[in-house]
Amino acid sequence: MLKGVETVILDLDGTLYDKRGLAARMVSHLWWCLPLLAAERSVRRNMHYVQFASEEEFFECFFRQMARGHLFGPKTAERWYHRVYMPTMVRLIGRTCRMRPETMAIIAACKEAGIKMAIYSDYGCVAEKLNVLNVDSQQFDLLISAPQLGALKPAECSARQVLELMNADPKTTLFVGDREDTDGASAKAVGARFYLIR
């Protein structure tokens, strides 16, 4: 799998750890704010191919879309997302999720072979999630989230920015992820290889 590979770009959620049951646990912990939770999921699905110039512009639109048609405003959505939603996700990952053995083996093989590694996530709090999973973030050359680049996966421009930040050639780059429609499509968009974690 790693033959001829110089750079590996790993997804985080669902790839580094098994996220089965996490969505249900999120709902059970955030039942009191279901309209906000539902709005976040809906907006995230609808913004996969929208590109913004910066993380600030991305989130400005994201929270404005979340508030559309609801009684809460964009500022409420922003506070909830950063102070409640993401911290709850990180906490539950640390308490209930475990690293995937297959992914751990890939990381170990990359370290042994001297292959550069990046974590490229559709969500934020990348370092915080690695911390609660007891994963050393220092072994990765780059930790980045798609919103930081202005667009969610599988936007080609974001995937290309990751390659540029890693000084990587797509021909010798392998994307590793648990979703064909985001991780796989990101790899395809830039002409890189893809390995699916099932």
C-alpha positions as CSV (number, residue, x, y, z in Angstrom):
1,M,0.0,0.0,0.0
2,L,2.8,2.4,0.8
3,K,5.1,1.5,-2.1
4,G,6.2,4.7,-3.8
5,V,4.4,6.9,-1.3
6,E,6.2,9.9,0.2
7,T,3.3,11.6,1.9
8,V,0.2,10.2,3.7
9,I,-2.8,12.5,4.4
10,L,-5.0,11.0,7.1
11,D,-8.6,11.9,7.9
12,L,-9.3,12.0,11.6
13,D,-13.0,11.3,12.5
14,G,-13.9,7.7,11.7
15,T,-10.4,7.0,10.3
16,L,-8.0,7.3,13.3
17,Y,-10.8,6.2,15.7
18,D,-14.0,4.2,15.4
19,K,-16.8,6.7,15.6
20,R,-19.7,4.2,15.5
21,G,-22.3,5.3,18.1
22,L,-20.8,8.8,18.5
23,A,-23.6,10.6,16.7
24,A,-26.2,8.9,19.0
25,R,-24.2,9.8,22.1
26,M,-23.9,13.4,20.9
27,V,-27.7,13.6,20.6
28,S,-28.2,12.1,24.0
29,H,-25.9,14.7,25.5
30,L,-27.2,17.6,23.5
31,W,-30.9,16.7,23.5
32,W,-31.7,20.1,25.0
33,C,-30.4,21.9,21.9
34,L,-31.7,19.6,19.1
35,P,-32.6,22.5,16.7
36,L,-28.9,23.7,16.8
37,L,-27.6,20.2,16.4
38,A,-29.9,19.5,13.4
39,A,-29.0,22.8,11.8
40,E,-25.3,22.1,12.1
41,R,-25.7,18.7,10.4
42,S,-27.9,20.2,7.6
43,V,-25.6,23.1,6.9
44,R,-22.5,20.9,6.9
45,R,-24.0,18.6,4.3
46,N,-24.9,21.6,2.1
47,M,-21.5,23.4,2.2
48,H,-19.2,20.6,0.9
49,Y,-18.3,22.4,-2.3
50,V,-18.5,26.0,-1.3
51,Q,-15.1,27.8,-1.2
52,F,-14.3,30.8,1.0
53,A,-11.2,33.0,1.1
54,S,-10.6,32.3,4.8
55,E,-11.7,30.4,7.9
56,E,-13.4,33.6,9.2
57,E,-15.6,33.8,6.0
58,F,-16.4,30.1,6.1
59,F,-17.7,30.3,9.7
60,E,-19.5,33.5,9.1
61,C,-21.5,31.9,6.3
62,F,-21.8,28.6,8.3
63,F,-23.4,30.2,11.4
64,R,-25.6,32.5,9.2
65,Q,-26.9,29.4,7.4
66,M,-27.4,27.6,10.7
67,A,-29.6,30.4,12.0
68,R,-31.7,30.7,8.9
69,G,-35.4,29.9,9.7
70,H,-34.7,29.4,13.4
71,L,-35.3,31.5,16.5
72,F,-31.6,31.7,17.3
73,G,-29.2,34.0,15.6
74,P,-25.7,33.5,14.1
75,K,-24.0,34.7,17.3
76,T,-25.9,32.1,19.3
77,A,-25.0,29.4,16.8
78,E,-21.3,30.5,17.0
79,R,-21.2,30.4,20.8
80,W,-22.9,27.0,20.9
81,Y,-20.6,25.5,18.3
82,H,-17.4,26.6,19.9
83,R,-18.4,26.4,23.6
84,V,-20.8,23.4,23.6
85,Y,-20.8,21.3,20.4
86,M,-17.1,20.9,19.8
87,P,-16.1,20.5,23.5
88,T,-18.8,17.8,23.9
89,M,-17.5,16.0,20.8
90,V,-13.9,16.0,22.1
91,R,-15.0,14.9,25.6
92,L,-17.1,12.0,24.2
93,I,-14.3,10.9,21.8
94,G,-12.0,10.6,24.7
95,R,-14.4,8.7,26.9
96,T,-15.9,6.3,24.4
97,C,-13.9,6.0,21.2
98,R,-10.8,3.9,20.5
99,M,-8.1,4.1,17.9
100,R,-8.5,1.8,14.9
101,P,-5.7,-0.9,14.8
102,E,-5.5,-0.7,11.1
103,T,-4.8,3.1,11.2
104,M,-2.3,2.7,14.0
105,A,-0.4,0.2,11.8
106,I,-0.4,2.6,8.9
107,I,1.0,5.4,11.1
108,A,3.7,3.0,12.5
109,A,4.7,1.9,9.0
110,C,4.9,5.6,7.9
111,K,7.1,6.5,10.9
112,E,9.4,3.5,10.2
113,A,9.7,4.4,6.5
114,G,10.2,8.1,7.1
115,I,7.0,9.0,5.2
116,K,5.6,12.5,5.9
117,M,2.1,12.5,7.5
118,A,-0.7,15.0,7.9
119,I,-4.0,15.0,9.6
120,Y,-6.7,16.7,7.5
121,S,-10.1,16.8,9.2
122,D,-13.5,18.2,8.2
123,Y,-13.9,19.4,11.8
124,G,-11.7,21.5,14.1
125,C,-10.1,20.7,17.5
126,V,-7.7,18.3,15.8
127,A,-4.9,18.6,18.4
128,E,-7.5,18.3,21.2
129,K,-9.0,15.1,19.7
130,L,-5.5,13.5,19.3
131,N,-4.8,14.4,22.9
132,V,-7.9,12.7,24.3
133,L,-7.1,9.6,22.1
134,N,-3.5,9.6,23.6
135,V,-2.0,10.1,20.2
136,D,1.3,12.0,20.0
137,S,0.5,15.0,17.7
138,Q,4.3,15.6,17.2
139,Q,4.6,12.6,14.9
140,F,2.6,14.4,12.3
141,D,4.1,17.1,10.0
142,L,0.7,19.0,9.7
143,L,-2.5,19.2,11.7
144,I,-5.2,21.1,9.8
145,S,-9.0,21.3,9.5
146,A,-10.9,21.9,6.2
147,P,-12.6,25.1,7.7
148,Q,-9.1,26.6,8.2
149,L,-8.6,26.3,4.4
150,G,-12.0,27.8,3.6
151,A,-13.9,24.8,2.3
152,L,-15.0,21.4,3.5
153,K,-14.0,18.1,1.8
154,P,-14.0,17.2,-1.0
155,A,-13.3,20.7,-2.3
156,E,-10.3,20.5,-4.6
157,C,-8.8,23.8,-3.6
158,S,-8.6,22.7,0.1
159,A,-7.0,19.4,-0.8
160,R,-4.5,21.2,-3.0
161,Q,-3.6,23.6,-0.2
162,V,-2.8,20.6,2.0
163,L,-0.5,19.2,-0.7
164,E,1.2,22.6,-0.9
165,L,1.6,22.9,2.9
166,M,3.2,19.4,2.9
167,N,5.3,20.2,-0.2
168,A,3.9,17.0,-1.6
169,D,3.5,15.6,-5.1
170,P,0.0,14.1,-5.7
171,K,1.6,11.3,-7.6
172,T,3.4,10.1,-4.4
173,T,0.6,11.0,-2.0
174,L,-1.8,8.7,-0.4
175,F,-5.1,9.9,1.2
176,V,-6.4,7.6,3.9
177,G,-10.0,7.9,5.1
178,D,-13.3,6.2,5.9
179,R,-15.5,7.9,3.3
180,E,-15.3,7.7,-0.5
181,D,-17.5,10.8,-0.9
182,T,-15.2,13.1,1.0
183,D,-11.8,11.6,1.6
184,G,-11.8,9.5,-1.6
185,A,-13.2,12.4,-3.7
186,S,-10.5,14.8,-2.2
187,A,-7.8,12.4,-3.4
188,K,-9.4,12.0,-6.8
189,A,-9.7,15.8,-7.2
190,V,-6.0,16.3,-7.0
191,G,-4.9,13.1,-8.7
192,A,-3.6,11.3,-5.6
193,R,-4.2,7.7,-4.4
194,F,-6.8,6.7,-1.8
195,Y,-7.0,4.0,0.8
196,L,-10.4,3.3,2.3
197,I,-10.6,2.4,6.0
198,R,-13.8,0.3,6.3
